[in-house]
Amino acid sequence: MNAPVNDLLAAGVCVNPFPVENGELVVGGMPLSRLAARVGRTPFYAYDRGLLIAHARALRALLPPAIHLHYAMKANPMPALVQTMVGLMDGLDLASAGEMKVALDAGCDPRVMSFAGPGKRPEELWQAVAAGCTINIESDAELPHIRAAADGLGVRPRVAVRVNPDFELKSSGMKMAGGPKQFGIDAERVPTTLGSIGREGFEFVGFHLYSGSQTLRSEAICDAQRKTLELAVRLAQDAPGPVQVLNMGGGFGVPYFPGDVPLDVAPVAENLRVLAEEARTTLPGATLVIELGRYLVAHSGIYVAKVLDRKVSRGQVFLVTDGGLHHHLAASGNFGQVIRKNYPVVVGTRMDATDTESSSIVGPLCTPLDLLGDRMELPRAEPGDLVCVLMSGAYGYTSSPHLFLSHPAPVEVLV
Ligand SMILES: *Cc1c(COP(=O)(O)O)cnc(C)c1O
């Protein structure tokens, strides 16, 4: 069977990986109201350490041992969570010097850290060279800064080339490759960059290809992975040294909405097994890496807000909470969704209730966009109840505009 969260998608209704006891959600072994008392205030994000560990181990058990697993920190860079992930993963992928600091603080070996992203500032490149992590070059303009850092620090930089491939990840929620893109170096121009790396005498680590995000279709992922290996083998002919690492990207999606069918990881694992076998001859000595963000952490997190008011307007119930869009932009439907759909929402203090009603969950902001749940069938809730947005462990806290309307930021806990 796949990871725990896959088992829990009951009839496409709601993804709830948390147990229920005495009518309350239990997070990190603690009933929700007690956890809220421990945190001391609402709203807050809580991440369940046990779920993180179980999920990572379940995925690991499915994947062939030759495949290395990296965590893409931007999905959730909370320091304590990253520290947990360091113990479960083979490496981390970072997208800024800020994330690099968290990764180093968490005790991650810089040799298994790779730094990608367009617009790396010269200071960030110096920091990465000094730290000794791999820099995924996305533009030839990065090379002179890396050269200067190498000379200034007396360190041989470790570089990989992020390639903008000539294909994309089909049916992905967010396309990040193929066609003109700000990410990576166009495949046809990569040989030139490889020549420059050779002349500079940098340590050539390998290639990074990232073709998209949030796909639930295993065939699409397998297709992109096969094309990734083929392209890397072709590009390796012009490389200044052997490919040590091929980062094949990720794109594993998670089910958020009614009707979403969870990704079946088994065919992806089988495809990776075949590709890893092929790579032993076509890219000898190379380690194959996949980098995942949301798939590893989304299900383990909830966002908890307190009901301040139950307001009825022209027959429609509004649960007005102390949390909203400013803390959880994605749940409001404003983080990349084309058509707004409800995230899975539960009343975590009334899990056994049979008396339900159509309710909209809104926040305190003066905008109709501040909507966490639109006319959802939920237990009848009252002020003081705790509303929970599930599937909130990825792209929650740090993907939201906390400053909007000057309310306090939410708290984050790992339990
Ligand atoms: C965002 C990103 C990821 C993580 O994507 P998820 O959809 O969270 O798995 C991985 N690699 C790169 C290069 C990214 O930009």
PDBQT file of the ligand as one rigid body, heavy atoms in Angstrom, charges set to zero:
ROOT
HETATM    1  C1  LIG A 501       8.992  23.925  -5.473  1.00  0.00    +0.000 C 
HETATM    2  C2  LIG A 501      10.051  23.016  -5.864  1.00  0.00    +0.000 A 
HETATM    3  C3  LIG A 501      10.053  21.697  -5.384  1.00  0.00    +0.000 A 
HETATM    4  C4  LIG A 501       8.976  21.139  -4.493  1.00  0.00    +0.000 C 
HETATM    5  O1  LIG A 501       7.753  21.033  -5.149  1.00  0.00    +0.000 OA
HETATM    6  P1  LIG A 501       6.570  20.228  -4.461  1.00  0.00    +0.000 P 
HETATM    7  O2  LIG A 501       5.418  20.403  -5.372  1.00  0.00    +0.000 OA
HETATM    8  O3  LIG A 501       6.343  20.836  -3.132  1.00  0.00    +0.000 OA
HETATM    9  O4  LIG A 501       7.000  18.816  -4.355  1.00  0.00    +0.000 OA
HETATM   10  C5  LIG A 501      11.101  20.886  -5.747  1.00  0.00    +0.000 A 
HETATM   11  N1  LIG A 501      12.086  21.339  -6.532  1.00  0.00    +0.000 NA
HETATM   12  C6  LIG A 501      12.114  22.589  -7.023  1.00  0.00    +0.000 A 
HETATM   13  C7  LIG A 501      13.235  23.017  -7.877  1.00  0.00    +0.000 C 
HETATM   14  C8  LIG A 501      11.102  23.473  -6.715  1.00  0.00    +0.000 A 
HETATM   15  O5  LIG A 501      11.125  24.708  -7.194  1.00  0.00    +0.000 OA
ENDROOT
TORSDOF 0
